[in-house]
Amino acid sequence: MTIRDWPEAERPREKLLEKGAAALSDAELLAIFLRTGCAGVSAVDLARELLHRFGSLAAMLSASQESFCRARGLGEAKFVQLQAVMELARRHLEEPLHREHVFTSPALVGEFLLAQLRHCQQEVFAVLFLDTQHRLIAWEKLFFGTVDGASVHPREVVKRALHHNTAAVIFSHNHPSGVAEPSESDRLITRRLKDALALVDVRVLDHVVVGGGYTVSMAEQGVL
């Protein structure tokens, strides 16, 4: 039986139109993205098979091109399409940051940083550069690899802050392990950067750690 033979209320597209996207399961949402299944397999069944193969929706979304394209029902065209959809989602989350006071909306900042960093397979250290009203001037990924005292250079952060005529910053980095709790190394780096930026009158508002689909704010933990 194909999806067309299902009761209308159970078809993913019709269900989305009637109840909204939030009412759909991961497999149903993925089936809409896939559009079609394979010989003898509906799009929903194929979606379930893919989720089982990759282990989770997050693992599938962050899979390498080679791994993604090897799966049945996928390929380069689907990989390109998925990357475009994810980038649209990231840009959608970024747009309000250019209009609103960033620090007055920590939830919005957390959503943006989660979308930007949660699928990175290596550690990435990034900075939100803010003006005097805490509005976003720029967002930059500055360092890649293991985030520790040897790889994060205060001089480069200060240089970029001065370049943007920044009044304040919010740091962020991800933990590919999935554990968002800041380490002692993270706290040490934050203190070093805060001291360096204080010399040029730039405030550090927060350092947000991303991991496992959620974020942890060092400011809320009292580190800053």
C-alpha positions as CSV (number, residue, x, y, z in Angstrom):
1,M,0.0,0.0,0.0
2,T,1.3,3.4,-1.0
3,I,0.8,6.6,1.0
4,R,-1.9,7.6,-1.6
5,D,-3.9,4.6,-0.4
6,W,-3.8,5.7,3.3
7,P,-6.7,7.5,4.9
8,E,-6.3,11.2,4.1
9,A,-5.9,12.2,7.8
10,E,-2.8,9.9,8.1
11,R,-0.9,11.2,5.1
12,P,2.0,13.3,6.2
13,R,1.2,16.3,3.8
14,E,-2.5,16.4,4.6
15,K,-1.7,15.9,8.3
16,L,0.7,18.8,8.3
17,L,-1.9,21.1,6.6
18,E,-4.6,20.1,9.0
19,K,-2.6,20.0,12.3
20,G,0.6,21.8,11.7
21,A,4.2,20.6,11.3
22,A,4.7,20.1,15.1
23,A,2.1,17.3,15.0
24,L,4.2,15.1,12.7
25,S,6.8,12.6,13.8
26,D,10.4,12.7,12.7
27,A,9.7,10.0,10.1
28,E,6.7,11.9,8.7
29,L,8.6,15.1,8.4
30,L,11.4,13.3,6.7
31,A,9.0,11.6,4.3
32,I,7.7,15.0,3.1
33,F,11.3,16.0,2.5
34,L,12.0,12.7,0.6
35,R,8.7,13.1,-1.4
36,T,8.9,9.5,-2.7
37,G,10.0,6.1,-1.5
38,C,11.6,3.2,-3.3
39,A,10.3,0.2,-5.1
40,G,7.8,-1.4,-2.7
41,V,8.6,1.0,0.1
42,S,6.6,4.1,1.0
43,A,8.3,7.4,1.8
44,V,7.4,7.1,5.5
45,D,8.8,3.5,5.7
46,L,11.9,4.7,3.9
47,A,12.2,7.6,6.4
48,R,11.9,5.2,9.3
49,E,14.6,3.0,7.7
50,L,16.9,6.0,7.3
51,L,16.4,7.1,10.9
52,H,17.2,3.6,12.1
53,R,20.3,3.5,9.9
54,F,21.7,6.8,11.1
55,G,20.5,6.3,14.7
56,S,18.7,9.6,15.0
57,L,17.5,12.6,13.1
58,A,20.3,14.7,14.4
59,A,22.9,12.1,13.2
60,M,21.3,12.1,9.8
61,L,21.3,15.8,9.5
62,S,25.0,16.1,10.5
63,A,26.2,13.1,8.3
64,S,29.0,13.6,5.9
65,Q,28.1,13.8,2.2
66,E,29.7,10.4,1.6
67,S,27.8,8.7,4.4
68,F,24.5,10.5,3.5
69,C,24.7,9.6,-0.2
70,R,25.4,5.9,0.5
71,A,22.0,5.4,2.1
72,R,19.1,4.0,0.1
73,G,16.8,6.6,-1.4
74,L,19.3,9.4,-0.9
75,G,22.0,10.8,-3.1
76,E,23.8,14.0,-4.0
77,A,20.6,15.9,-5.1
78,K,19.0,15.1,-1.7
79,F,22.2,16.1,0.1
80,V,22.3,19.5,-1.6
81,Q,18.6,20.0,-1.0
82,L,19.0,19.2,2.7
83,Q,21.9,21.5,3.1
84,A,19.9,24.3,1.5
85,V,17.0,23.7,3.9
86,M,19.2,23.7,6.9
87,E,20.9,26.9,5.8
88,L,17.5,28.6,5.3
89,A,16.6,27.6,8.9
90,R,19.8,29.0,10.2
91,R,19.3,32.3,8.4
92,H,15.7,32.5,9.6
93,L,17.0,32.3,13.2
94,E,19.7,34.8,12.5
95,E,17.5,37.5,11.0
96,P,15.8,38.6,14.3
97,L,19.2,39.1,15.9
98,H,19.8,41.9,13.5
99,R,16.6,43.7,14.6
100,E,16.3,43.0,18.3
101,H,18.4,43.6,21.4
102,V,20.3,40.4,21.6
103,F,21.0,40.4,25.4
104,T,17.4,41.1,26.3
105,S,16.5,37.8,24.5
106,P,18.8,35.1,25.7
107,A,16.4,32.4,24.5
108,L,16.7,33.8,20.9
109,V,20.5,33.8,21.2
110,G,20.4,30.2,22.4
111,E,18.2,29.1,19.5
112,F,20.5,30.8,17.0
113,L,23.7,29.3,18.5
114,L,22.1,25.9,18.7
115,A,21.2,26.0,15.0
116,Q,24.6,27.1,14.0
117,L,26.8,24.8,16.1
118,R,24.9,21.7,17.2
119,H,25.7,19.7,14.0
120,C,29.4,20.6,13.8
121,Q,31.6,17.5,14.0
122,Q,34.6,19.4,15.4
123,E,34.8,22.0,18.1
124,V,34.1,25.5,16.8
125,F,34.7,28.7,18.9
126,A,32.5,31.6,17.7
127,V,31.8,35.2,18.8
128,L,28.7,37.4,18.6
129,F,30.0,41.0,18.3
130,L,27.5,43.5,19.7
131,D,27.0,47.3,19.7
132,T,26.4,49.5,22.7
133,Q,22.7,48.5,22.7
134,H,23.6,44.9,22.5
135,R,22.5,44.5,18.9
136,L,24.3,42.1,16.6
137,I,27.1,43.7,14.5
138,A,28.6,40.4,13.3
139,W,28.8,36.7,14.0
140,E,32.2,35.0,13.3
141,K,33.6,31.5,13.7
142,L,37.2,32.2,14.8
143,F,38.8,28.9,15.9
144,F,38.4,25.3,15.0
145,G,39.5,22.0,16.6
146,T,40.0,21.4,20.3
147,V,39.0,24.5,22.2
148,D,41.6,25.1,24.8
149,G,44.2,27.6,25.9
150,A,46.5,26.7,23.0
151,S,43.9,27.1,20.2
152,V,41.9,30.2,21.3
153,H,44.0,33.3,21.0
154,P,42.9,36.4,23.0
155,R,44.9,38.7,20.7
156,E,42.9,37.6,17.6
157,V,39.6,38.0,19.5
158,V,40.6,41.5,20.6
159,K,41.6,42.3,17.0
160,R,38.2,41.3,15.7
161,A,36.4,43.2,18.4
162,L,38.3,46.4,17.5
163,H,37.7,45.8,13.8
164,H,33.9,45.8,14.4
165,N,34.0,48.7,16.9
166,T,32.4,46.3,19.4
167,A,31.0,47.3,22.8
168,A,30.3,43.8,24.0
169,V,30.6,40.1,23.0
170,I,29.0,36.8,23.5
171,F,31.3,33.7,23.1
172,S,30.1,30.3,22.1
173,H,31.5,26.9,21.3
174,N,30.2,23.4,20.9
175,H,30.9,20.1,22.5
176,P,30.6,17.4,19.8
177,S,30.5,14.8,22.7
178,G,26.9,16.1,23.3
179,V,27.6,17.2,26.9
180,A,27.0,21.0,27.1
181,E,28.4,21.4,30.6
182,P,31.4,23.9,30.6
183,S,34.7,22.3,31.5
184,E,37.3,23.9,33.7
185,S,39.3,24.7,30.6
186,D,36.2,26.5,29.2
187,R,36.0,28.6,32.3
188,L,39.8,29.4,32.2
189,I,39.6,30.5,28.6
190,T,36.6,32.7,29.4
191,R,38.4,34.5,32.2
192,R,41.5,35.0,30.0
193,L,39.4,36.5,27.2
194,K,37.4,38.7,29.6
195,D,40.6,40.1,31.0
196,A,42.1,40.8,27.5
197,L,38.9,42.5,26.3
198,A,38.6,44.6,29.4
199,L,41.8,46.4,28.4
200,V,40.0,47.7,25.3
201,D,36.7,48.4,27.2
202,V,34.8,45.5,25.6
203,R,32.4,43.6,27.9
204,V,31.9,39.9,27.9
205,L,28.2,39.2,28.4
206,D,28.1,35.4,28.2
207,H,29.8,32.3,27.0
208,V,27.3,29.7,25.7
209,V,28.2,26.1,25.3
210,V,26.3,24.0,22.8
211,G,25.9,20.2,23.1
212,G,23.4,17.4,22.9
213,G,20.7,19.6,21.5
214,Y,20.7,22.2,24.2
215,T,22.8,25.1,25.5
216,V,24.4,26.1,28.8
217,S,25.0,29.8,29.7
218,M,28.1,30.5,31.8
219,A,26.5,33.9,32.8
220,E,23.6,32.0,34.3
221,Q,26.0,29.8,36.1
222,G,27.7,32.8,37.7
223,V,31.0,32.3,35.9
224,L,30.9,35.8,34.4
